[in-house]
Amino acid sequence: MEITQREINGMAERIGKVSRLMQEVNAMALQLAKEDNESGVLQLRGAFSGTLAAAQTTDGFLTGLVGVIDR
């Protein structure tokens, strides 16, 4: 089964939504910090830490594939 350009575009759009979500997280965390809501900031940080690890793994994987393709 070949992956279509439409599927690639859909995945890229979903990644873009994650980027926008991270911007919202930053804004919320800043507001929580201004309100001295340490537990709220820590809760967001905890939720994000797993996402960050997954993003770093994916980035490394994609970088490796690009390196293989460029040969």
C-alpha positions as CSV (number, residue, x, y, z in Angstrom):
1,M,0.0,0.0,0.0
2,E,1.5,3.3,-1.1
3,I,1.1,6.4,1.1
4,T,-0.7,9.2,-0.8
5,Q,0.2,12.8,-0.8
6,R,-3.1,13.5,0.9
7,E,-2.1,11.3,3.8
8,I,1.2,13.0,4.1
9,N,-0.5,16.4,4.1
10,G,-2.9,15.2,6.7
11,M,-0.1,14.0,9.0
12,A,1.8,17.3,8.5
13,E,-1.4,19.2,9.4
14,R,-1.7,17.2,12.6
15,I,1.9,18.0,13.5
16,G,1.1,21.6,13.0
17,K,-1.8,21.3,15.4
18,V,0.6,19.9,18.0
19,S,2.8,23.0,17.6
20,R,-0.1,25.3,18.1
21,L,-1.1,23.3,21.2
22,M,2.4,23.8,22.6
23,Q,2.0,27.5,22.2
24,E,-1.3,27.3,24.1
25,V,0.5,25.3,26.8
26,N,3.1,28.0,27.2
27,A,0.5,30.7,27.5
28,M,-1.4,28.7,30.1
29,A,1.7,27.9,32.1
30,L,2.7,31.5,32.1
31,Q,-0.7,32.5,33.4
32,L,-0.6,29.8,36.0
33,A,2.8,31.0,37.1
34,K,1.5,34.6,37.4
35,E,-1.3,33.2,39.6
36,D,1.3,31.4,41.7
37,N,-0.3,28.1,40.8
38,E,2.8,25.8,41.1
39,S,0.8,22.6,41.0
40,G,-0.8,23.6,37.7
41,V,2.5,24.4,36.1
42,L,3.9,21.1,37.4
43,Q,0.9,19.2,36.1
44,L,1.4,20.6,32.6
45,R,5.2,19.9,32.8
46,G,4.5,16.3,33.7
47,A,2.1,15.9,30.9
48,F,4.5,17.5,28.5
49,S,7.6,15.4,29.5
50,G,6.3,12.2,27.9
51,T,5.4,14.2,24.8
52,L,8.9,15.7,24.6
53,A,10.5,12.3,24.9
54,A,8.3,11.0,22.1
55,A,9.0,14.0,19.9
56,Q,12.8,13.6,20.4
57,T,12.6,9.9,19.5
58,T,10.6,10.7,16.3
59,D,13.0,13.6,15.4
60,G,16.0,11.2,15.7
61,F,14.2,8.6,13.7
62,L,13.3,11.0,10.9
63,T,16.8,12.5,10.9
64,G,18.3,9.1,10.5
65,L,16.0,8.2,7.6
66,V,16.9,11.5,5.8
67,G,20.5,10.6,6.3
68,V,19.9,7.2,4.7
69,I,17.9,8.7,1.8
70,D,20.6,11.3,1.1
71,R,23.3,8.7,0.5
